[in-house]
Each structure stands twice: as structure tokens, then as C-alpha cells.
Amino acid sequence: MCTQWKGCLESRERGVREGEEGEGGERRERRERRERRERGGREEGEEGERRERGGRGGEEGEEGEEGEEGQEGEEGERRERERRERRGL
């Protein structure tokens, strides 16, 4: 009976210990997941901002180049029209 009691106590203590570890483990796991999610969100947010800025810059650069070419063409046409008008007068 003494050995049974001791075995019972040991298994009960082990169960309590494992239970505490289990709860703590779950809590720790949830906390770690939440922290990773928050950290990941910030990192993704920063990366998204960088991507957005880079994308906008790239688009602006491309539009700028096209715009300059377009302006050169328009300016050339305008100058040509002005020359024709002067000659015609």
C-alpha cells in the first residue's frame, strides 16, 4: 500500500507538473505566436511601404521619361507650328 500511495503521489505530482508545463507551454506558445504575428505585421508593413515607395518611384520615373519624350515632341510640334505661322504672316 505504501508503494501504491507513493506511486499515486508521484504520478499526481507528475500530472500537476506536466499540467503546469502544458498550460505554461500553451500560454507561451500563444504569446510567441501573437508576438510573431505583431512583429511580422510590422515587418510586412515596412516592406510594403518600401515596395510601395519603390513602385511609385519606378512608375514616376517611367512616366517622367515618357513625359519628357512627349514634351519634347509637343515642344517640337509647337515650335514647328510657330515657324509656319511666322512664315505665313
Biopython code that builds the backbone (N, CA, C, O; Angstrom):
import numpy as np
from Bio.PDB.StructureBuilder import StructureBuilder

atoms = [
    (1, "MET", "N", (0.815, -1.185, 0.000)),
    (1, "MET", "CA", (0.000, 0.000, 0.000)),
    (1, "MET", "C", (0.859, 1.250, 0.000)),
    (1, "MET", "O", (0.531, 2.247, -0.643)),
    (2, "CYS", "N", (1.944, 1.184, 0.716)),
    (2, "CYS", "CA", (2.839, 2.335, 0.782)),
    (2, "CYS", "C", (3.399, 2.639, -0.601)),
    (2, "CYS", "O", (3.479, 3.802, -0.998)),
    (3, "THR", "N", (3.783, 1.606, -1.333)),
    (3, "THR", "CA", (4.341, 1.834, -2.661)),
    (3, "THR", "C", (3.263, 2.357, -3.610)),
    (3, "THR", "O", (3.527, 3.185, -4.482)),
    (4, "GLN", "N", (2.049, 1.855, -3.419)),
    (4, "GLN", "CA", (0.959, 2.349, -4.264)),
    (4, "GLN", "C", (0.727, 3.834, -3.990)),
    (4, "GLN", "O", (0.579, 4.635, -4.913)),
    (5, "TRP", "N", (0.701, 4.174, -2.741)),
    (5, "TRP", "CA", (0.480, 5.573, -2.341)),
    (5, "TRP", "C", (1.573, 6.461, -2.923)),
    (5, "TRP", "O", (1.318, 7.527, -3.482)),
    (6, "LYS", "N", (2.826, 5.961, -2.762)),
    (6, "LYS", "CA", (3.946, 6.735, -3.282)),
    (6, "LYS", "C", (3.822, 6.871, -4.802)),
    (6, "LYS", "O", (4.072, 7.939, -5.362)),
    (7, "GLY", "N", (3.440, 5.791, -5.451)),
    (7, "GLY", "CA", (3.257, 5.818, -6.903)),
    (7, "GLY", "C", (2.147, 6.790, -7.280)),
    (7, "GLY", "O", (2.250, 7.531, -8.258)),
    (8, "CYS", "N", (1.094, 6.768, -6.487)),
    (8, "CYS", "CA", (-0.021, 7.676, -6.733)),
    (8, "CYS", "C", (0.433, 9.122, -6.606)),
    (8, "CYS", "O", (0.138, 9.966, -7.451)),
    (9, "LEU", "N", (1.155, 9.378, -5.533)),
    (9, "LEU", "CA", (1.652, 10.737, -5.296)),
    (9, "LEU", "C", (2.572, 11.178, -6.430)),
    (9, "LEU", "O", (2.459, 12.288, -6.952)),
    (10, "GLU", "N", (3.479, 10.285, -6.794)),
    (10, "GLU", "CA", (4.422, 10.622, -7.864)),
    (10, "GLU", "C", (3.684, 10.913, -9.169)),
    (10, "GLU", "O", (3.980, 11.883, -9.866)),
    (11, "SER", "N", (2.717, 10.049, -9.482)),
    (11, "SER", "CA", (2.004, 10.268, -10.745)),
    (11, "SER", "C", (1.165, 11.548, -10.650)),
    (11, "SER", "O", (1.026, 12.285, -11.626)),
    (12, "ARG", "N", (0.609, 11.799, -9.457)),
    (12, "ARG", "CA", (-0.176, 13.023, -9.279)),
    (12, "ARG", "C", (0.730, 14.248, -9.426)),
    (12, "ARG", "O", (0.384, 15.212, -10.111)),
    (13, "GLU", "N", (1.893, 14.194, -8.773)),
    (13, "GLU", "CA", (2.846, 15.307, -8.878)),
    (13, "GLU", "C", (3.287, 15.491, -10.329)),
    (13, "GLU", "O", (3.375, 16.612, -10.831)),
    (14, "ARG", "N", (3.559, 14.375, -10.985)),
    (14, "ARG", "CA", (3.981, 14.437, -12.379)),
    (14, "ARG", "C", (2.868, 15.059, -13.224)),
    (14, "ARG", "O", (3.123, 15.887, -14.099)),
    (15, "GLY", "N", (1.633, 14.647, -12.948)),
    (15, "GLY", "CA", (0.485, 15.187, -13.679)),
    (15, "GLY", "C", (0.352, 16.686, -13.458)),
    (15, "GLY", "O", (0.085, 17.441, -14.394)),
    (16, "VAL", "N", (0.540, 17.110, -12.216)),
    (16, "VAL", "CA", (0.445, 18.538, -11.902)),
    (16, "VAL", "C", (1.568, 19.285, -12.605)),
    (16, "VAL", "O", (1.349, 20.335, -13.210)),
    (17, "ARG", "N", (2.776, 18.729, -12.518)),
    (17, "ARG", "CA", (3.925, 19.368, -13.178)),
    (17, "ARG", "C", (3.687, 19.463, -14.680)),
    (17, "ARG", "O", (3.876, 20.516, -15.288)),
    (18, "GLU", "N", (3.269, 18.339, -15.268)),
    (18, "GLU", "CA", (3.026, 18.327, -16.711)),
    (18, "GLU", "C", (1.887, 19.268, -17.070)),
    (18, "GLU", "O", (1.908, 19.934, -18.105)),
    (19, "GLY", "N", (0.888, 19.306, -16.183)),
    (19, "GLY", "CA", (-0.235, 20.213, -16.418)),
    (19, "GLY", "C", (0.226, 21.659, -16.400)),
    (19, "GLY", "O", (-0.167, 22.454, -17.254)),
    (20, "GLU", "N", (1.058, 21.998, -15.428)),
    (20, "GLU", "CA", (1.569, 23.371, -15.351)),
    (20, "GLU", "C", (2.420, 23.681, -16.577)),
    (20, "GLU", "O", (2.308, 24.749, -17.178)),
    (21, "GLU", "N", (3.269, 22.729, -16.932)),
    (21, "GLU", "CA", (4.113, 22.928, -18.107)),
    (21, "GLU", "C", (3.245, 23.043, -19.353)),
    (21, "GLU", "O", (3.498, 23.847, -20.250)),
    (22, "GLY", "N", (2.199, 22.197, -19.373)),
    (22, "GLY", "CA", (1.302, 22.225, -20.523)),
    (22, "GLY", "C", (0.620, 23.576, -20.645)),
    (22, "GLY", "O", (0.593, 24.169, -21.723)),
    (23, "GLU", "N", (0.067, 24.065, -19.537)),
    (23, "GLU", "CA", (-0.597, 25.368, -19.567)),
    (23, "GLU", "C", (0.405, 26.458, -19.907)),
    (23, "GLU", "O", (0.158, 27.316, -20.754)),
    (24, "GLY", "N", (1.538, 26.401, -19.227)),
    (24, "GLY", "CA", (2.571, 27.402, -19.484)),
    (24, "GLY", "C", (3.047, 27.330, -20.918)),
    (24, "GLY", "O", (3.283, 28.348, -21.569)),
    (25, "GLY", "N", (3.184, 26.097, -21.401)),
    (25, "GLY", "CA", (3.622, 25.900, -22.777)),
    (25, "GLY", "C", (2.620, 26.482, -23.758)),
    (25, "GLY", "O", (2.984, 27.144, -24.730)),
    (26, "GLU", "N", (1.325, 26.216, -23.476)),
    (26, "GLU", "CA", (0.287, 26.756, -24.366)),
    (26, "GLU", "C", (0.274, 28.271, -24.308)),
    (26, "GLU", "O", (0.190, 28.947, -25.333)),
    (27, "ARG", "N", (0.359, 28.794, -23.095)),
    (27, "ARG", "CA", (0.363, 30.254, -22.940)),
    (27, "ARG", "C", (1.567, 30.853, -23.646)),
    (27, "ARG", "O", (1.462, 31.847, -24.365)),
    (28, "ARG", "N", (2.719, 30.220, -23.421)),
    (28, "ARG", "CA", (3.954, 30.709, -24.037)),
    (28, "ARG", "C", (3.827, 30.640, -25.563)),
    (28, "ARG", "O", (4.207, 31.564, -26.283)),
    (29, "GLU", "N", (3.279, 29.513, -26.026)),
    (29, "GLU", "CA", (3.112, 29.327, -27.469)),
    (29, "GLU", "C", (2.186, 30.405, -28.047)),
    (29, "GLU", "O", (2.481, 30.992, -29.088)),
    (30, "ARG", "N", (1.070, 30.657, -27.364)),
    (30, "ARG", "CA", (0.129, 31.688, -27.827)),
    (30, "ARG", "C", (0.796, 33.050, -27.839)),
    (30, "ARG", "O", (0.645, 33.820, -28.788)),
    (31, "ARG", "N", (1.540, 33.341, -26.771)),
    (31, "ARG", "CA", (2.221, 34.636, -26.666)),
    (31, "ARG", "C", (3.245, 34.772, -27.792)),
    (31, "ARG", "O", (3.329, 35.812, -28.444)),
    (32, "GLU", "N", (4.031, 33.696, -28.014)),
    (32, "GLU", "CA", (5.040, 33.731, -29.078)),
    (32, "GLU", "C", (4.387, 33.914, -30.442)),
    (32, "GLU", "O", (4.881, 34.673, -31.275)),
    (33, "ARG", "N", (3.268, 33.212, -30.669)),
    (33, "ARG", "CA", (2.559, 33.358, -31.942)),
    (33, "ARG", "C", (2.070, 34.789, -32.129)),
    (33, "ARG", "O", (2.192, 35.368, -33.208)),
    (34, "ARG", "N", (1.509, 35.350, -31.049)),
    (34, "ARG", "CA", (0.999, 36.725, -31.112)),
    (34, "ARG", "C", (2.138, 37.700, -31.399)),
    (34, "ARG", "O", (2.008, 38.597, -32.232)),
    (35, "GLU", "N", (3.269, 37.508, -30.686)),
    (35, "GLU", "CA", (4.426, 38.389, -30.895)),
    (35, "GLU", "C", (4.948, 38.273, -32.322)),
    (35, "GLU", "O", (5.280, 39.277, -32.951)),
    (36, "ARG", "N", (5.021, 37.038, -32.833)),
    (36, "ARG", "CA", (5.488, 36.833, -34.210)),
    (36, "ARG", "C", (4.553, 37.510, -35.197)),
    (36, "ARG", "O", (4.989, 38.138, -36.161)),
    (37, "ARG", "N", (3.248, 37.369, -34.937)),
    (37, "ARG", "CA", (2.250, 37.990, -35.817)),
    (37, "ARG", "C", (2.416, 39.504, -35.812)),
    (37, "ARG", "O", (2.413, 40.146, -36.863)),
    (38, "GLU", "N", (2.562, 40.072, -34.595)),
    (38, "GLU", "CA", (2.739, 41.525, -34.481)),
    (38, "GLU", "C", (4.033, 41.961, -35.155)),
    (38, "GLU", "O", (4.057, 42.931, -35.913)),
    (39, "ARG", "N", (5.110, 41.230, -34.868)),
    (39, "ARG", "CA", (6.409, 41.559, -35.456)),
    (39, "ARG", "C", (6.346, 41.394, -36.968)),
    (39, "ARG", "O", (6.837, 42.237, -37.718)),
    (40, "GLY", "N", (5.738, 40.304, -37.402)),
    (40, "GLY", "CA", (5.592, 40.042, -38.832)),
    (40, "GLY", "C", (4.769, 41.123, -39.499)),
    (40, "GLY", "O", (5.080, 41.551, -40.611)),
    (41, "GLY", "N", (3.729, 41.562, -38.831)),
    (41, "GLY", "CA", (2.892, 42.629, -39.377)),
    (41, "GLY", "C", (3.675, 43.901, -39.563)),
    (41, "GLY", "O", (3.548, 44.581, -40.582)),
    (42, "ARG", "N", (4.497, 44.227, -38.563)),
    (42, "ARG", "CA", (5.317, 45.443, -38.670)),
    (42, "ARG", "C", (6.313, 45.296, -39.804)),
    (42, "ARG", "O", (6.487, 46.206, -40.614)),
    (43, "GLU", "N", (6.978, 44.123, -39.856)),
    (43, "GLU", "CA", (7.976, 43.898, -40.905)),
    (43, "GLU", "C", (7.317, 43.925, -42.279)),
    (43, "GLU", "O", (7.845, 44.526, -43.214)),
    (44, "GLU", "N", (6.156, 43.269, -42.399)),
    (44, "GLU", "CA", (5.454, 43.274, -43.680)),
    (44, "GLU", "C", (5.010, 44.679, -44.027)),
    (44, "GLU", "O", (5.065, 45.092, -45.185)),
    (45, "GLY", "N", (4.565, 45.421, -43.003)),
    (45, "GLY", "CA", (4.149, 46.805, -43.228)),
    (45, "GLY", "C", (5.295, 47.650, -43.741)),
    (45, "GLY", "O", (5.139, 48.416, -44.691)),
    (46, "GLU", "N", (6.458, 47.506, -43.101)),
    (46, "GLU", "CA", (7.632, 48.269, -43.537)),
    (46, "GLU", "C", (8.034, 47.858, -44.946)),
    (46, "GLU", "O", (8.351, 48.702, -45.784)),
    (47, "GLU", "N", (8.019, 46.550, -45.199)),
    (47, "GLU", "CA", (8.401, 46.053, -46.524)),
    (47, "GLU", "C", (7.393, 46.536, -47.562)),
    (47, "GLU", "O", (7.766, 46.919, -48.671)),
    (48, "GLY", "N", (6.116, 46.515, -47.194)),
    (48, "GLY", "CA", (5.073, 47.003, -48.097)),
    (48, "GLY", "C", (5.267, 48.472, -48.418)),
    (48, "GLY", "O", (5.119, 48.894, -49.565)),
    (49, "GLU", "N", (5.603, 49.256, -47.382)),
    (49, "GLU", "CA", (5.854, 50.685, -47.610)),
    (49, "GLU", "C", (7.033, 50.862, -48.558)),
    (49, "GLU", "O", (6.979, 51.670, -49.485)),
    (50, "ARG", "N", (8.112, 50.092, -48.317)),
    (50, "ARG", "CA", (9.297, 50.190, -49.171)),
    (50, "ARG", "C", (8.930, 49.830, -50.607)),
    (50, "ARG", "O", (9.316, 50.516, -51.554)),
    (51, "ARG", "N", (8.169, 48.731, -50.751)),
    (51, "ARG", "CA", (7.760, 48.277, -52.077)),
    (51, "ARG", "C", (6.891, 49.339, -52.743)),
    (51, "ARG", "O", (7.037, 49.631, -53.930)),
    (52, "GLU", "N", (5.978, 49.912, -51.946)),
    (52, "GLU", "CA", (5.075, 50.928, -52.479)),
    (52, "GLU", "C", (5.864, 52.151, -52.930)),
    (52, "GLU", "O", (5.632, 52.692, -54.012)),
    (53, "ARG", "N", (6.801, 52.580, -52.084)),
    (53, "ARG", "CA", (7.619, 53.747, -52.435)),
    (53, "ARG", "C", (8.443, 53.455, -53.679)),
    (53, "ARG", "O", (8.521, 54.280, -54.589)),
    (54, "GLY", "N", (9.055, 52.281, -53.715)),
    (54, "GLY", "CA", (9.876, 51.887, -54.864)),
    (54, "GLY", "C", (9.021, 51.796, -56.110)),
    (54, "GLY", "O", (9.420, 52.238, -57.188)),
    (55, "GLY", "N", (7.836, 51.217, -55.953)),
    (55, "GLY", "CA", (6.933, 51.080, -57.094)),
    (55, "GLY", "C", (6.498, 52.437, -57.600)),
    (55, "GLY", "O", (6.489, 52.695, -58.804)),
    (56, "ARG", "N", (6.134, 53.307, -56.662)),
    (56, "ARG", "CA", (5.706, 54.636, -57.069)),
    (56, "ARG", "C", (6.853, 55.375, -57.731)),
    (56, "ARG", "O", (6.667, 56.040, -58.750)),
    (57, "GLY", "N", (8.041, 55.256, -57.150)),
    (57, "GLY", "CA", (9.221, 55.925, -57.711)),
    (57, "GLY", "C", (9.505, 55.415, -59.108)),
    (57, "GLY", "O", (9.808, 56.182, -60.023)),
    (58, "GLY", "N", (9.401, 54.094, -59.253)),
    (58, "GLY", "CA", (9.643, 53.495, -60.564)),
    (58, "GLY", "C", (8.614, 53.966, -61.572)),
    (58, "GLY", "O", (8.945, 54.308, -62.708)),
    (59, "GLU", "N", (7.356, 53.979, -61.138)),
    (59, "GLU", "CA", (6.304, 54.427, -62.055)),
    (59, "GLU", "C", (6.509, 55.889, -62.418)),
    (59, "GLU", "O", (6.377, 56.278, -63.578)),
    (60, "GLU", "N", (6.834, 56.698, -61.407)),
    (60, "GLU", "CA", (7.054, 58.117, -61.666)),
    (60, "GLU", "C", (8.227, 58.301, -62.618)),
    (60, "GLU", "O", (8.187, 59.134, -63.523)),
    (61, "GLY", "N", (9.274, 57.506, -62.396)),
    (61, "GLY", "CA", (10.444, 57.600, -63.262)),
    (61, "GLY", "C", (10.077, 57.265, -64.697)),
    (61, "GLY", "O", (10.466, 57.965, -65.632)),
    (62, "GLU", "N", (9.318, 56.177, -64.860)),
    (62, "GLU", "CA", (8.912, 55.785, -66.212)),
    (62, "GLU", "C", (8.011, 56.847, -66.820)),
    (62, "GLU", "O", (8.172, 57.227, -67.979)),
    (63, "GLU", "N", (7.047, 57.328, -66.013)),
    (63, "GLU", "CA", (6.152, 58.363, -66.526)),
    (63, "GLU", "C", (6.941, 59.618, -66.852)),
    (63, "GLU", "O", (6.677, 60.299, -67.843)),
    (64, "GLY", "N", (7.913, 59.911, -66.001)),
    (64, "GLY", "CA", (8.746, 61.088, -66.228)),
    (64, "GLY", "C", (9.470, 60.993, -67.553)),
    (64, "GLY", "O", (9.513, 61.955, -68.319)),
    (65, "GLU", "N", (10.046, 59.816, -67.824)),
    (65, "GLU", "CA", (10.758, 59.636, -69.093)),
    (65, "GLU", "C", (9.794, 59.784, -70.260)),
    (65, "GLU", "O", (10.088, 60.468, -71.240)),
    (66, "GLU", "N", (8.640, 59.135, -70.143)),
    (66, "GLU", "CA", (7.658, 59.229, -71.221)),
    (66, "GLU", "C", (7.184, 60.667, -71.349)),
    (66, "GLU", "O", (7.009, 61.187, -72.451)),
    (67, "GLY", "N", (6.981, 61.297, -70.201)),
    (67, "GLY", "CA", (6.531, 62.683, -70.195)),
    (67, "GLY", "C", (7.535, 63.588, -70.884)),
    (67, "GLY", "O", (7.159, 64.456, -71.672)),
    (68, "GLU", "N", (8.811, 63.386, -70.588)),
    (68, "GLU", "CA", (9.851, 64.215, -71.212)),
    (68, "GLU", "C", (9.850, 64.013, -72.722)),
    (68, "GLU", "O", (9.927, 64.972, -73.491)),
    (69, "GLU", "N", (9.760, 62.744, -73.137)),
    (69, "GLU", "CA", (9.729, 62.466, -74.575)),
    (69, "GLU", "C", (8.508, 63.120, -75.194)),
    (69, "GLU", "O", (8.584, 63.711, -76.271)),
    (70, "GLY", "N", (7.388, 63.009, -74.508)),
    (70, "GLY", "CA", (6.157, 63.613, -75.005)),
    (70, "GLY", "C", (6.291, 65.124, -75.077)),
    (70, "GLY", "O", (5.861, 65.751, -76.046)),
    (71, "GLN", "N", (6.893, 65.707, -74.039)),
    (71, "GLN", "CA", (7.074, 67.161, -74.023)),
    (71, "GLN", "C", (7.980, 67.594, -75.164)),
    (71, "GLN", "O", (7.708, 68.580, -75.849)),
    (72, "GLU", "N", (9.067, 66.840, -75.361)),
    (72, "GLU", "CA", (9.982, 67.178, -76.457)),
    (72, "GLU", "C", (9.232, 67.146, -77.779)),
    (72, "GLU", "O", (9.408, 68.022, -78.625)),
    (73, "GLY", "N", (8.398, 66.136, -77.949)),
    (73, "GLY", "CA", (7.618, 66.024, -79.179)),
    (73, "GLY", "C", (6.642, 67.182, -79.308)),
    (73, "GLY", "O", (6.521, 67.791, -80.371)),
    (74, "GLU", "N", (5.943, 67.483, -78.212)),
    (74, "GLU", "CA", (4.969, 68.581, -78.230)),
    (74, "GLU", "C", (5.667, 69.919, -78.452)),
    (74, "GLU", "O", (5.190, 70.754, -79.220)),
    (75, "GLU", "N", (6.792, 70.117, -77.780)),
    (75, "GLU", "CA", (7.543, 71.370, -77.945)),
    (75, "GLU", "C", (8.031, 71.507, -79.379)),
    (75, "GLU", "O", (7.977, 72.587, -79.967)),
    (76, "GLY", "N", (8.501, 70.410, -79.926)),
    (76, "GLY", "CA", (8.966, 70.414, -81.318)),
    (76, "GLY", "C", (7.830, 70.777, -82.260)),
    (76, "GLY", "O", (7.999, 71.585, -83.173)),
    (77, "GLU", "N", (6.662, 70.167, -82.026)),
    (77, "GLU", "CA", (5.497, 70.476, -82.864)),
    (77, "GLU", "C", (5.091, 71.932, -82.696)),
    (77, "GLU", "O", (4.772, 72.609, -83.673)),
    (78, "ARG", "N", (5.104, 72.416, -81.452)),
    (78, "ARG", "CA", (4.719, 73.804, -81.179)),
    (78, "ARG", "C", (5.672, 74.755, -81.889)),
    (78, "ARG", "O", (5.245, 75.716, -82.529)),
    (79, "ARG", "N", (6.976, 74.475, -81.767)),
    (79, "ARG", "CA", (7.981, 75.317, -82.439)),
    (79, "ARG", "C", (7.770, 75.309, -83.952)),
    (79, "ARG", "O", (7.849, 76.343, -84.615)),
    (80, "GLU", "N", (7.499, 74.113, -84.477)),
    (80, "GLU", "CA", (7.262, 73.974, -85.925)),
    (80, "GLU", "C", (6.043, 74.788, -86.342)),
    (80, "GLU", "O", (6.079, 75.481, -87.360)),
    (81, "ARG", "N", (4.958, 74.712, -85.563)),
    (81, "ARG", "CA", (3.747, 75.495, -85.861)),
    (81, "ARG", "C", (4.044, 76.982, -85.832)),
    (81, "ARG", "O", (3.610, 77.734, -86.705)),
    (82, "GLU", "N", (4.805, 77.407, -84.794)),
    (82, "GLU", "CA", (5.159, 78.831, -84.671)),
    (82, "GLU", "C", (5.960, 79.289, -85.891)),
    (82, "GLU", "O", (5.722, 80.377, -86.415)),
    (83, "ARG", "N", (6.903, 78.470, -86.341)),
    (83, "ARG", "CA", (7.707, 78.810, -87.524)),
    (83, "ARG", "C", (6.810, 78.957, -88.748)),
    (83, "ARG", "O", (6.939, 79.909, -89.518)),
    (84, "ARG", "N", (5.900, 78.001, -88.915)),
    (84, "ARG", "CA", (4.983, 78.048, -90.064)),
    (84, "ARG", "C", (4.123, 79.312, -90.009)),
    (84, "ARG", "O", (3.902, 79.983, -91.017)),
    (85, "GLU", "N", (3.635, 79.619, -88.776)),
    (85, "GLU", "CA", (2.794, 80.812, -88.621)),
    (85, "GLU", "C", (3.583, 82.067, -88.977)),
    (85, "GLU", "O", (3.070, 82.956, -89.657)),
    (86, "ARG", "N", (4.838, 82.140, -88.514)),
    (86, "ARG", "CA", (5.678, 83.308, -88.813)),
    (86, "ARG", "C", (5.908, 83.429, -90.317)),
    (86, "ARG", "O", (5.844, 84.526, -90.871)),
    (87, "ARG", "N", (6.174, 82.314, -90.969)),
    (87, "ARG", "CA", (6.416, 82.321, -92.416)),
    (87, "ARG", "C", (5.142, 82.718, -93.163)),
    (87, "ARG", "O", (5.181, 83.427, -94.169)),
    (88, "GLY", "N", (4.027, 82.243, -92.644)),
    (88, "GLY", "CA", (2.743, 82.524, -93.300)),
    (88, "GLY", "C", (2.344, 83.982, -93.161)),
    (88, "GLY", "O", (1.621, 84.498, -94.014)),
    (89, "LEU", "N", (2.794, 84.666, -92.108)),
    (89, "LEU", "CA", (2.415, 86.069, -91.894)),
    (89, "LEU", "C", (3.225, 86.947, -92.711)),
    (89, "LEU", "O", (3.052, 88.165, -92.668)),
]
sb = StructureBuilder()
sb.init_structure("model")
sb.init_model(0)
sb.init_chain("A")
sb.init_seg("    ")
for serial, (resi, resn, name, xyz) in enumerate(atoms, 1):
    if name == "N":
        sb.init_residue(resn, " ", resi, " ")
    sb.init_atom(name, np.array(xyz, "f"), 0.0, 1.0, " ", f" {name:<3s}", serial, name[0])
structure = sb.get_structure()
